[in-house]
Amino acid sequence: MDETTLKPLIRQFVRDVVRTSALQFGEFLLRSGRTSPFYLDLRTFRSFPSVLLNASRLLWSLVPKNPAPDCIADVPTAATPFVSVIATQYSIPMITPREPKEHGTKGAIDGVFEPGQRVVLLDDLITTAGSKLTAIQTLRDAGLVVEDVCVLIDRGQGGREGLQEVGCSLYAAISGKVLFKLLAETEPPALTREQLKTVLDYLASDEAQHS
């Protein structure tokens, strides 16, 4: 998708973050064990059909198409609604890596696939890449080829570098730093100047650690 088409999707995405109350401020413990002065919960998008559709289009626009992937995979459960929409809208098979079941086939991947197929992994956002790395390993253990990961938001806290270490490229619609600057420019502003400074200082500190 060209830049002319992508920019309106990103602007709509910023508005939808506000509309769905996906952004919260406070002190939050992340899955990585770190604390954060903000929390972006894109799980709220699933309750707004038009928002979910717009965000799914944006996420699909990031997927490398040359060569086209054989299937797409979600990191459950945050990305599952987006990837389900993409699979339906663009007629591409979907699979889901997860914890192995203790019953039935005891499989670690839901869906139908063949070893050797190319898979693009999709998620809502990335922090340290922990959940992405787990999913990538599960897919690769099944003989699938995973080289690309696409997310809506890159928080800029080491995720890109973590993926590079396992030979994967990251494609993100927007960085956390740019997202918050745009949110501060909405009318009315979605965050105060003080909140913006707190968030940017926090992100800059993490960015310096990984530069």
N, C-alpha and C positions, 0 to 999 in steps of 0.2 A: 504494500500500500504506500502511495507517495505521501510526501510531507503535507501537501495541501489537504488531503483527506484525513491524515493522522491528527493534525493540530485541532480540528473541531472535536474529534473524539476525545482528546485529552482535556480540552476545555470543559466538555460535557462531564467527563469523569470527575473533575475537580468539583463541579457543581453538585454532582451526585453524592460525593463524599459528605458534603454539607447537608444535602436533602435527607439522607438516610441516617444522620447522626452517627456516622462511622468513626468519627474522631472524638476521642475523650482525653481529658487532661487530668493528671494526678500522679500517683506513683504506682507503677505496674511491674509485676514480676513477669519476665518473658520466659518462654520455653528454654532459652539458652542459659537461664539462671541470672541474667542481667536485669537491672531495674531500668525503667524508662519513664520520663516525665509525660509521655503521651502513649496512647494505644490506638492503633488503626484496626478496626474490626470490620472487614469487608464482608463478613457473614451477614451483616444487615442487608446487603444487596439482594439476597434471595427473597426477601419479602416485598420487593418492588420489581415486578416483571419487566418494565421498560428499562429500568436501571440495570438489571441483570443482563438484558439483551445488549445494551450499549457497551457495558464493560466486557462482555464476551466477544463482541466485535473488535474491540480494542486489543484484547489479548490475542485473538486470532491473527490480527494484523502484524503481530511481532514474530509469528512462526516462520522460520526460513522455509521457502517454497522451492528452492532449487539446490538439491533435489527435494521433492515433496516427501514428507514423512509418510510411513505406512500407517501409523496410528499415533494417537496422542494419549498421554497419561496424566491423571490428576494426582495431586498430593492430598489425600483425604484428611479432613472432610471440607476444609475451607474452599478448595478449588473445585470441588465436585459439581456444584451447580453451573459454574462457568463452562467447564469442560463438557458437561452434558449438553448444554445449549450449542456449543461449537460443533460437537459431533453430529447433532441433529441438523443444524443450519447449513453445515458445509459437507455433510455426508462423508465424514471421516471416522473410522473405527476408534473406539475409546477403550482403554484398559485401566485398571486401578491396582497399583502395588499396595500391599497392606500387610499387617501381621498375619502370619500363617494361621489357618483355622486348625482347631484340634479335632475336628470331625469332618465327615464327608471326604472330599478329595485332599483335604489339608493343604490346598494350594495357597500361594502367597500373592497371586495376581488374579484379579477378577477380569473376565473377558476372554476373547479368542485371539490368539496370536501365533506367529511362527518364529522360531529362533532365526536370527539374522535380520529381522525386520528393523527399520529405523523408527525410533520413537522420540518424540519431543515431549518433555516433561513440563507441565504447566502448574502454576500456583498463583495465589493472590499476591503475596509479597515475599520478600526475602530479607532475613536479618543476618544470621551466621551461616545459613544453609544447612543446618543440622537435619531437618526433615527431608530436604531435597537429597542430601547425600545418602540417607537411608533408602529412599525410594530408588535412586539411581542404582545402588548396589543390588537391590532386589530385582530390578529389571535386567541388569547385566548378568546376574546369576542365572537368569532364565534364558540367556543367549541373545538378548535384545541389544541393539546398538543405540546408546544414548550419548549424544554429544551436545545437545542444546537444551537450555532451560529458559522458559519465558515467564515473566511475572508482571503484574501491573505496577508494583512499587518496589524499588530497591532502596531499602533504608540506609544503605551505604555503611554497613557495620561489619564488613568482612565476608559477606556472602559471595560476592563475585570472586574474591581470591580463593575461597574455599572450593568453589566449583572448578576454577582453573587447575587446582591441584589434582583433580581427578579427570582432567581433560575435557571439561565441559565449558561452553560459552554461555554467557548470560545475556538475555535480551529483556530490557525493562522499559515499560512505557514512560515512566517518570521516576526521578529520584526523590527521596524524601525531602531533600533540601529545596528542590524546585517546587514540589507539591505545597510545602508550607508557605513559601513565598507567594504562590498563587492564591492560596487560601486567605492570606492576609490582605489580598487585593480584591476579594469578593465584596459585594455590596449587599448587606453590611458585612464587615470583615468577620471571618469565621474564627479568628483568634486575635488577641490583643498584641500590641507591640512587645509587651513584657513576655507573653507566652511565646511569641516568635523568637525573641532573643534567647529564651531558655532552651527552646528546641534546637535552634541553629547552633548554639554553643555546645549542646550535648552531641549533636551529630558531627560537628567539627572535631570534637575531642576523639570520638571513635574513628573518624576518618583519618586523623593523624596517626592513630595506632596502627592502621592498616596500609599506610602509604609507604 
